[in-house]
């Protein structure tokens, strides 16, 4: 019986690593400390990267039209944007619930 080529062994270990740690290559390695307001206005969503597990750096990942930026989570502008985006998201669902209730009451 012959030994498998090293490339097959390497690929097997790589796939095993990717299966066990799917987020390993999605971590922010560098973060921006200063971010222009224009970019913050175009943010569609954001996610928080914690410094535990696979990723070793705290960051906020800003998503906008196929791009993503890693920024310092302690930046004042970023904190303010996150607070505003969170409030907007939360208030929309609340308004929709109120409208449904009003429509049902009018039909009765």
N, C-alpha and C positions, 0 to 999 in steps of 0.2 A: 504494500500500500504506500502511495506517495503522499508527501506533505502538500497541503493546498498552497497555492501561490500567496505571497504576502499581500498582494492587492485584494484578493478575495477576503482575506482575514481583516484587512483594514476596512473594507466596505461593510463587512458584517458588524464590526465594532462601531462604525459610524452610524449605521442604521439603528443599532441598539441604543446608542447615546441619544439620538434624535427621538426615539420612542419614549425613553425615560425622562428626558428633559426637553419637551417641545418648545419652551420659551427661551432656550439658551441663546439662540441667535437673534432674538428680538429685543434684547436688552440694550438700553442706552449706554454707550461706552463714554461718550462725551456729552456734556450739557452746556447750553448757552446760558450765560448769566444776565445778558441784556437782550431784550427782545423788542422789536419795534411794535408800536400800537397797531399799525396796519395789519400785521400778521395776527395779532390777538383778535382783531375784529372778524377775521375770516375763519376762525376756528369753528369747525363743525361739531367736534366732540373732543374729549380729553380723557386720558386714563392716567392713573397714578401708579408709578413703578416703585415698589418698596425695595429696600436694601436687604432683603432676606431671601433665602433660597438660592435660586440660580443667579439672579441679578445682584450685583454688589454695589449699586449706586442708586440713591433716591433721585427720582426725576418725575416730571410731569410730561407726558407724551401728548403733544397737540396734533390732532389730525385735521387736515384740510385738503380737499380735492386731490386725493392720491398721494399727498405728501405728509410727512410727519416730522416734527421737530421735538427734540428733547431739551427741556428747559429746567432751570433751577426751581425746585418746588417752594423755596423760601423767597422768591422774587415777589415784591409787592404787587406789581402789575399782573402777574400770573395768578396770585391769590385772589385779587379782585375779579379777574375774568372768570375764574372758576366759581366764585360765589354768585356772580351774575348769571352765568350759564346754568348753574344748578337751580336758581330761583325761577328762571324762565321755564325750564323743563318741568319743574314741579307745579307751577301755576297753570300750565296748559291743561294738564290732566284734570285739575280741579275745576276749571271752567267748563270743560266738556261734561263732567258729571252733573254740574248744575244745570246745564242746558237740557240734558236728557230728562231730568226731574221735571223741569218746567213744561216740556213738551208732553210728557205723560199726564201731568195735572190738567193741561188744557183740553186733552182728548176726553177726559172723564167728565 
